[in-house]
Amino acid sequence: MPTTAAEARVSTWRRGDCEASDDPARLDLDRVHDWIGGQSYWAAGIPRERLALAVRHSLCLGLYRGG
């Protein structure tokens, strides 16, 4: 039985040139942290390590275009 979201089965959906995926390995955590930690009001200043822990224990979706 998976103990974290990262160990669960990965799903990907495609429509046109867009793709949605729940694969945490595809997330650009540096880019996500730059936005959430620097531009969002609800998690401004969150340490990268805390965000990484949250991602490991969450179902996160990424939306990718063109490739």
C-alpha positions as CSV (number, residue, x, y, z in Angstrom):
1,M,0.0,0.0,0.0
2,P,1.4,3.4,-0.9
3,T,2.5,5.6,2.0
4,T,2.8,8.8,0.0
5,A,1.1,10.3,-3.0
6,A,4.4,9.8,-4.9
7,E,4.1,6.1,-4.5
8,A,0.6,5.9,-5.9
9,R,-0.2,5.0,-9.5
10,V,0.4,7.9,-11.9
11,S,-2.3,9.1,-14.3
12,T,-2.0,11.3,-17.4
13,W,-4.8,12.9,-19.5
14,R,-4.4,14.5,-22.9
15,R,-6.5,16.9,-24.9
16,G,-5.1,18.6,-28.0
17,D,-1.6,19.9,-27.1
18,C,-2.3,20.0,-23.4
19,E,-1.6,17.3,-20.9
20,A,-2.5,17.0,-17.2
21,S,-0.6,14.6,-15.0
22,D,-0.6,13.7,-11.3
23,D,3.1,12.6,-11.6
24,P,4.9,14.5,-8.8
25,A,8.2,13.9,-10.6
26,R,7.1,16.1,-13.4
27,L,6.6,19.1,-11.2
28,D,9.2,21.8,-11.3
29,L,9.4,22.3,-7.6
30,D,11.7,25.3,-7.8
31,R,9.2,27.1,-10.1
32,V,6.2,26.1,-7.9
33,H,8.0,27.4,-4.8
34,D,9.0,30.6,-6.5
35,W,5.3,31.3,-7.2
36,I,3.7,29.9,-4.0
37,G,6.3,31.2,-1.7
38,G,6.8,34.5,-3.3
39,Q,3.6,35.5,-5.0
40,S,0.7,33.8,-3.3
41,Y,-0.9,35.4,-0.3
42,W,-1.8,32.2,1.5
43,A,1.7,30.7,1.6
44,A,4.0,33.7,1.3
45,G,7.4,32.8,2.7
46,I,6.8,29.1,3.0
47,P,10.2,27.2,3.2
48,R,11.0,25.1,0.1
49,E,11.4,22.0,2.3
50,R,7.9,22.4,3.8
51,L,6.4,22.8,0.3
52,A,8.3,19.7,-0.8
53,L,6.9,17.7,2.1
54,A,3.4,19.0,1.3
55,V,3.8,17.8,-2.3
56,R,5.0,14.4,-1.2
57,H,1.8,13.9,0.8
58,S,-0.7,15.5,-1.6
59,L,-2.3,14.8,-4.9
60,C,-0.9,17.5,-7.1
61,L,-1.8,18.0,-10.7
62,G,0.4,19.7,-13.3
63,L,-0.9,21.1,-16.6
64,Y,1.6,21.0,-19.4
65,R,1.3,22.4,-22.9
66,G,3.1,21.5,-26.2
67,G,5.1,18.5,-25.5
